């Protein structure tokens, strides 16, 4: 392992020689395979029965009740993500520490309040699908800047039957233009990916402080956007899969200092260490917004500029928010909705009440959320689950709908 990285860890965290030895050994040890059972598709008890039938051994973890370590004793030539149970969406293969940010956001409690929640950097969807279980009656906005990564995000959302998620494609810094829109924000920030040293030393080959400082500047701009789009009295969770303080404490402390009258940290920082928790290294912080940043910035503008300049500033900044966004999606006609509702009632083990249908080209999507207000503010690339295609004047059910039989 790269020596300057080890020197950094020893110095910054005041590790003894003995603890550094433990840290180095832990970094080359294989991690236990962990999964999260998807209660949108199967109960914990039914999954345990399935696991027993497949000769899978499940062991409880230190996090929420849906998460297990898994050992398999049969069919080892089949990768876990290629098993029939995974394809049906019964579970998500998720490293334990990587599931910790939604865990700490929710306090490990299912909340049936109707929030609007932003997952600012969502792909491939592990945390998004986890949020959908913790907040089943909320709208989750899964944002991903890279359209190439949509493939895996869409696949996981559909596979796991997540009806309360819509997908957007913005640079995360855009959301500062939608002030105080979200009740909760999860920013699992892009980072230097130090955790991949578990897999290969090559991950640290190009590691240097200059690159890390550049990444931390991006992270600060993203968390700045996150706190601006967060409503007052609500919470932001910031996380990374790195250990260095420049991408973690430095970013959090910098945003707290920037808006010291508006934000407060919810103690304490949470760190996952390979030699202590036997997981990836991971960092989580929770921040509460106690005063409007928008109002502060308006006052600052008034103090610096003339009345004319203030009006122009407000017009330019909020014009995109106040103008309704034109969508590619359209609500399905009443006639076609009735056809689909009857077919689902007749053929699937699924409650169709209170569901809404949208159409994009030949694809039909289902959601159980009222997204009419949100559709005016954000351009959506996906709404709910893709259940149908309309081909040759006929509806053809998708594999995701078929998995409910």
C-alpha positions as semicolon CSV with decimal commas, in nm:
position;residue;x (nm);y (nm);z (nm)
1;X;0,000;0,000;0,000
2;X;0,129;0,346;-0,089
3;X;0,350;0,469;0,193
4;X;0,250;0,835;0,181
5;X;-0,113;0,729;0,230
6;X;-0,019;0,522;0,535
7;X;0,188;0,812;0,668
8;X;-0,111;1,043;0,624
9;X;-0,345;0,808;0,815
10;X;-0,096;0,765;1,099
11;X;-0,038;1,139;1,134
12;X;-0,394;1,270;1,087
13;X;-0,561;1,015;1,314
14;X;-0,278;0,972;1,562
15;X;-0,264;0,596;1,519
16;X;-0,009;0,398;1,715
17;X;0,229;0,161;1,536
18;X;0,018;-0,130;1,658
19;X;-0,304;0,020;1,524
20;X;-0,139;0,098;1,190
21;X;-0,037;-0,267;1,163
22;X;-0,399;-0,369;1,229
23;X;-0,521;-0,115;0,972
24;X;-0,284;-0,242;0,700
25;X;-0,379;-0,605;0,763
26;X;-0,749;-0,525;0,755
27;X;-0,713;-0,346;0,421
28;X;-0,599;-0,662;0,246
29;X;-0,851;-0,895;0,409
30;X;-1,151;-0,995;0,196
31;X;-1,477;-0,839;0,310
32;X;-1,780;-1,041;0,410
33;X;-2,051;-1,037;0,144
34;X;-2,353;-0,842;0,263
35;X;-2,700;-0,797;0,115
36;X;-3,009;-0,590;0,187
37;X;-3,345;-0,766;0,162
38;X;-3,597;-0,571;-0,045
39;X;-3,921;-0,557;0,150
40;X;-4,094;-0,399;-0,151
41;X;-4,088;-0,748;-0,300
42;X;-4,054;-1,000;-0,016
43;X;-4,084;-1,012;0,362
44;X;-3,782;-1,084;0,580
45;X;-3,936;-1,412;0,698
46;X;-4,010;-1,531;0,345
47;X;-3,658;-1,440;0,233
48;X;-3,511;-1,637;0,522
49;X;-3,712;-1,940;0,405
50;X;-3,583;-1,890;0,050
51;X;-3,225;-1,862;0,178
52;X;-3,261;-2,182;0,379
53;X;-3,396;-2,363;0,074
54;X;-3,096;-2,244;-0,130
55;X;-2,848;-2,343;0,141
56;X;-2,759;-1,978;0,208
57;X;-2,659;-1,883;0,558
58;X;-2,773;-1,538;0,675
59;X;-2,612;-1,361;0,969
60;X;-2,746;-1,042;1,121
61;X;-2,533;-0,729;1,092
62;X;-2,484;-0,427;1,315
63;X;-2,709;-0,213;1,095
64;X;-3,078;-0,229;1,014
65;X;-3,282;-0,545;1,027
66;X;-3,300;-0,581;0,646
67;X;-2,921;-0,621;0,612
68;X;-2,743;-0,956;0,641
69;X;-2,408;-1,114;0,582
70;X;-2,451;-1,404;0,342
71;X;-2,256;-1,728;0,297
72;X;-2,346;-1,966;0,016
73;X;-2,264;-2,336;0,004
74;X;-2,421;-2,439;-0,330
75;X;-2,413;-2,305;-0,687
76;X;-2,092;-2,114;-0,625
77;X;-2,028;-2,092;-0,999
78;X;-2,324;-1,852;-1,022
79;X;-2,246;-1,497;-0,912
80;X;-2,478;-1,371;-0,641
81;X;-2,618;-1,101;-0,870
82;X;-2,700;-1,364;-1,132
83;X;-2,916;-1,572;-0,900
84;X;-3,287;-1,591;-0,970
85;X;-3,362;-1,422;-0,637
86;X;-3,150;-1,123;-0,727
87;X;-3,301;-1,092;-1,073
88;X;-3,648;-1,093;-0,916
89;X;-3,544;-0,802;-0,694
90;X;-3,558;-0,984;-0,362
91;X;-3,228;-0,831;-0,247
92;X;-2,956;-0,580;-0,328
93;X;-2,588;-0,671;-0,299
94;X;-2,461;-0,382;-0,088
95;X;-2,146;-0,343;0,119
96;X;-2,244;-0,281;0,480
97;X;-2,078;0,059;0,531
98;X;-2,216;0,182;0,198
99;X;-2,567;0,138;0,335
100;X;-2,497;0,348;0,644
101;X;-2,591;0,697;0,516
102;X;-2,966;0,621;0,464
103;X;-2,952;0,429;0,792
104;X;-2,833;0,737;0,981
105;X;-3,065;0,972;0,791
106;X;-3,369;0,772;0,899
107;X;-3,257;0,672;1,247
108;X;-3,336;0,320;1,125
109;X;-3,710;0,388;1,141
110;X;-3,969;0,362;0,866
111;X;-4,131;0,705;0,832
112;X;-4,469;0,732;0,658
113;X;-4,459;1,112;0,632
114;X;-4,493;1,260;0,284
115;X;-4,156;1,420;0,221
116;X;-3,977;1,523;-0,095
117;X;-3,625;1,377;-0,070
118;X;-3,323;1,433;-0,295
119;X;-3,058;1,167;-0,355
120;X;-2,814;1,400;-0,527
121;X;-2,576;1,138;-0,669
122;X;-2,790;0,828;-0,704
123;X;-2,644;0,567;-0,942
124;X;-2,636;0,267;-0,924
125;X;-2,932;0,295;-0,687
126;X;-2,838;0,117;-0,365
127;X;-2,903;0,414;-0,140
128;X;-3,203;0,527;-0,346
129;X;-3,380;0,194;-0,309
130;X;-3,293;0,196;0,061
131;X;-3,446;0,543;0,101
132;X;-3,763;0,421;-0,070
133;X;-3,807;0,159;0,202
134;X;-3,739;0,397;0,490
135;X;-3,971;0,660;0,339
136;X;-4,240;0,464;0,147
137;X;-4,487;0,756;0,128
138;X;-4,234;1,017;0,017
139;X;-4,120;1,120;-0,330
140;X;-3,753;1,033;-0,383
141;X;-3,573;1,232;-0,653
142;X;-3,281;1,019;-0,775
143;X;-3,041;1,253;-0,952
144;X;-2,752;1,130;-1,165
145;X;-2,525;1,362;-1,365
146;X;-2,391;1,088;-1,595
147;X;-2,651;0,950;-1,837
148;X;-2,427;0,649;-1,904
149;X;-2,496;0,544;-1,543
150;X;-2,873;0,565;-1,593
151;X;-2,872;0,207;-1,720
152;X;-2,788;0,057;-1,381
153;X;-2,995;0,307;-1,187
154;X;-3,306;0,235;-1,396
155;X;-3,244;-0,141;-1,384
156;X;-3,220;-0,148;-1,004
157;X;-3,520;0,077;-0,949
158;X;-3,738;-0,138;-1,174
159;X;-3,599;-0,469;-1,051
160;X;-3,670;-0,375;-0,690
161;X;-4,015;-0,233;-0,773
162;X;-3,954;0,119;-0,643
163;X;-4,271;0,314;-0,722
164;X;-4,195;0,636;-0,535
165;X;-3,881;0,747;-0,722
166;X;-3,836;0,987;-1,014
167;X;-3,502;1,033;-1,191
168;X;-3,332;1,355;-1,300
169;X;-3,010;1,437;-1,484
170;X;-2,860;1,752;-1,335
171;X;-2,517;1,859;-1,221
172;X;-2,574;1,857;-0,845
173;X;-2,476;2,225;-0,832
174;X;-2,799;2,303;-1,020
175;X;-3,014;2,245;-0,713
176;X;-2,909;2,571;-0,553
177;X;-3,145;2,720;-0,815
178;X;-3,437;2,536;-0,651
179;X;-3,422;2,697;-0,304
180;X;-3,577;2,511;-0,013
181;X;-3,748;2,249;-0,228
182;X;-3,653;1,931;-0,038
183;X;-3,731;1,806;0,311
184;X;-3,424;1,583;0,319
185;X;-3,109;1,560;0,105
186;X;-2,860;1,275;0,076
187;X;-2,529;1,373;-0,082
188;X;-2,308;1,069;-0,124
189;X;-2,040;1,285;-0,279
190;X;-1,804;1,195;-0,562
191;X;-1,468;1,137;-0,398
192;X;-1,114;1,007;-0,447
193;X;-1,234;0,650;-0,393
194;X;-0,963;0,556;-0,146
195;X;-1,173;0,255;-0,045
196;X;-1,085;0,077;-0,370
197;X;-0,742;0,008;-0,220
198;X;-0,922;-0,301;-0,091
199;X;-0,923;-0,427;-0,448
200;X;-0,589;-0,303;-0,579
201;X;-0,300;-0,078;-0,484
202;X;-0,346;0,089;-0,823
203;X;-0,630;0,291;-0,670
204;X;-0,374;0,487;-0,468
205;X;-0,113;0,511;-0,742
206;X;-0,215;0,861;-0,849
207;X;-0,326;0,977;-0,508
208;X;-0,185;1,316;-0,419
209;X;-0,295;1,610;-0,209
210;X;-0,337;1,837;-0,512
211;X;-0,597;1,604;-0,666
212;X;-0,773;1,559;-0,333
213;X;-0,796;1,934;-0,279
214;X;-0,949;1,970;-0,624
215;X;-1,210;1,703;-0,540
216;X;-1,285;1,866;-0,205
217;X;-1,361;2,197;-0,381
218;X;-1,619;2,016;-0,596
219;X;-1,762;1,851;-0,284
220;X;-1,793;2,190;-0,114
221;X;-1,981;2,333;-0,412
222;X;-2,215;2,032;-0,407
223;X;-2,285;2,053;-0,035
224;X;-2,343;2,428;-0,077
225;X;-2,607;2,347;-0,338
226;X;-2,754;2,080;-0,110
227;X;-2,802;2,310;0,190
228;X;-2,963;2,575;-0,031
229;X;-3,222;2,336;-0,174
230;X;-3,293;2,197;0,176
231;X;-3,595;2,332;0,365
232;X;-3,548;2,501;0,702
233;X;-3,555;2,266;1,004
234;X;-3,473;1,965;0,790
235;X;-3,162;1,756;0,745
236;X;-2,881;1,684;0,501
237;X;-2,665;1,372;0,517
238;X;-2,318;1,399;0,362
239;X;-2,109;1,087;0,301
240;X;-1,798;0,967;0,119
241;X;-1,605;0,641;0,086
242;X;-1,272;0,804;0,173
243;X;-1,076;0,850;0,494
244;X;-0,887;1,174;0,441
245;X;-1,009;1,480;0,630
246;X;-0,989;1,712;0,329
247;X;-1,290;1,538;0,171
248;X;-1,474;1,485;0,499
249;X;-1,428;1,708;0,805
250;X;-1,284;1,991;0,595
251;X;-1,588;2,003;0,366
252;X;-1,840;1,984;0,651
253;X;-1,660;2,241;0,865
254;X;-1,622;2,475;0,567
255;X;-1,998;2,474;0,494
256;X;-2,080;2,518;0,863
257;X;-1,851;2,819;0,876
258;X;-1,993;2,965;0,555
259;X;-2,348;2,954;0,691
260;X;-2,278;2,945;1,064
261;X;-2,608;3,109;1,155
262;X;-2,812;2,871;0,940
263;X;-2,661;2,527;0,993
264;X;-2,568;2,304;1,282
265;X;-2,400;1,967;1,296
266;X;-2,585;1,675;1,452
267;X;-2,318;1,495;1,659
268;X;-2,116;1,303;1,580
269;X;-1,923;1,227;1,263
270;X;-1,950;0,858;1,184
271;X;-1,650;0,671;1,048
272;X;-1,621;0,311;0,937
273;X;-1,268;0,174;0,978
274;X;-1,161;-0,154;0,816
275;X;-0,983;-0,279;1,130
276;X;-1,272;-0,181;1,361
277;X;-1,597;-0,233;1,168
278;X;-1,451;-0,477;0,910
279;X;-1,610;-0,283;0,625
280;X;-1,511;-0,030;0,361
281;X;-1,388;0,295;0,502
282;X;-1,680;0,534;0,507
283;X;-1,764;0,879;0,648
284;X;-2,109;1,016;0,734
285;X;-2,215;1,354;0,874
286;X;-2,564;1,490;0,939
287;X;-2,640;1,862;0,920
288;X;-2,958;2,043;1,024
289;X;-3,073;2,368;0,862
290;X;-3,206;2,609;1,128
291;X;-3,241;2,931;0,928
292;X;-3,308;3,023;0,565
293;X;-2,995;3,081;0,358
294;X;-3,204;3,234;0,080
295;X;-3,322;3,513;0,308
296;X;-2,967;3,580;0,422
297;X;-2,846;3,608;0,064
298;X;-3,130;3,843;-0,027
299;X;-3,032;4,072;0,260
300;X;-2,669;4,061;0,151
301;X;-2,769;4,156;-0,203
302;X;-2,977;4,448;-0,076
303;X;-2,682;4,573;0,125
304;X;-2,445;4,561;-0,172
305;X;-2,654;4,665;-0,471
306;X;-2,914;4,910;-0,589
307;X;-3,282;4,818;-0,600
308;X;-3,261;4,764;-0,977
309;X;-2,969;4,523;-0,938
310;X;-3,158;4,333;-0,670
311;X;-3,459;4,282;-0,897
312;X;-3,239;4,159;-1,182
313;X;-3,053;3,924;-0,949
314;X;-3,376;3,769;-0,820
315;X;-3,521;3,743;-1,171
316;X;-3,214;3,569;-1,314
317;X;-3,164;3,338;-1,019
318;X;-3,518;3,212;-0,974
319;X;-3,655;3,228;-1,329
320;X;-3,586;2,859;-1,389
321;X;-3,768;2,766;-1,070
322;X;-4,077;2,976;-1,140
323;X;-4,115;2,862;-1,500
324;X;-4,292;2,531;-1,551
325;X;-4,067;2,261;-1,699
326;X;-4,191;2,093;-2,018
327;X;-4,183;1,712;-1,977
328;X;-4,149;1,429;-2,227
329;X;-4,378;1,223;-2,006
330;X;-4,754;1,255;-2,030
331;X;-5,029;1,112;-1,818
332;X;-5,185;0,800;-1,965
333;X;-5,533;0,845;-2,108
334;X;-5,830;0,726;-1,901
335;X;-5,912;0,463;-2,164
336;X;-5,564;0,309;-2,162
337;X;-5,543;0,336;-1,783
338;X;-5,857;0,124;-1,746
339;X;-5,716;-0,139;-1,983
340;X;-5,397;-0,170;-1,778
341;X;-5,577;-0,165;-1,443
342;X;-5,806;-0,448;-1,548
343;X;-5,519;-0,656;-1,687
344;X;-5,316;-0,616;-1,367
345;X;-5,618;-0,696;-1,147
346;X;-5,683;-1,012;-1,347
347;X;-5,326;-1,141;-1,375
348;X;-5,098;-1,017;-1,097
349;X;-5,069;-1,029;-0,721
350;X;-5,058;-0,654;-0,694
351;X;-5,287;-0,385;-0,554
352;X;-5,363;-0,131;-0,825
353;X;-5,557;0,122;-0,615
354;X;-5,430;0,482;-0,612
355;X;-5,165;0,415;-0,875
356;X;-5,088;0,664;-1,151
357;X;-4,964;0,589;-1,502
358;X;-4,738;0,790;-1,732
359;X;-4,630;0,733;-2,087
360;X;-4,305;0,810;-2,267
361;X;-4,303;0,702;-2,632
362;X;-4,397;0,331;-2,618
363;X;-4,316;0,281;-2,250
364;X;-4,571;0,289;-1,966
365;X;-4,462;0,374;-1,611
366;X;-4,643;0,333;-1,281
367;X;-4,605;0,537;-0,961
368;X;-4,800;0,573;-0,638
369;X;-4,695;0,935;-0,581
370;X;-4,860;1,262;-0,678
371;X;-4,577;1,431;-0,869
372;X;-4,784;1,706;-1,034
373;X;-4,615;1,992;-0,845
374;X;-4,265;1,849;-0,879
375;X;-4,307;1,803;-1,256
376;X;-4,332;2,182;-1,287
377;X;-3,986;2,228;-1,133
378;X;-3,768;1,936;-1,248
379;X;-3,726;1,761;-1,583
380;X;-3,776;1,389;-1,528
381;X;-3,611;1,104;-1,716
382;X;-3,799;0,831;-1,535
383;X;-4,115;0,811;-1,323
384;X;-4,173;0,504;-1,104
385;X;-4,138;0,158;-1,262
386;X;-4,146;0,064;-1,630
387;X;-4,428;-0,193;-1,652
388;X;-4,542;-0,195;-2,011
389;X;-4,461;-0,142;-2,375
390;X;-4,714;-0,050;-2,638
391;X;-4,631;-0,243;-2,957
392;X;-4,838;-0,300;-3,267
393;X;-5,147;-0,159;-3,096
394;X;-5,104;-0,401;-2,806
395;X;-4,976;-0,366;-2,449
396;X;-4,690;-0,600;-2,358
397;X;-4,604;-0,637;-1,984
398;X;-4,241;-0,589;-1,882
399;X;-4,026;-0,844;-1,700
400;X;-4,056;-0,631;-1,388
401;X;-4,433;-0,665;-1,386
402;X;-4,404;-1,035;-1,465
403;X;-4,188;-1,080;-1,154
404;X;-4,497;-1,002;-0,941
405;X;-4,680;-1,317;-1,050
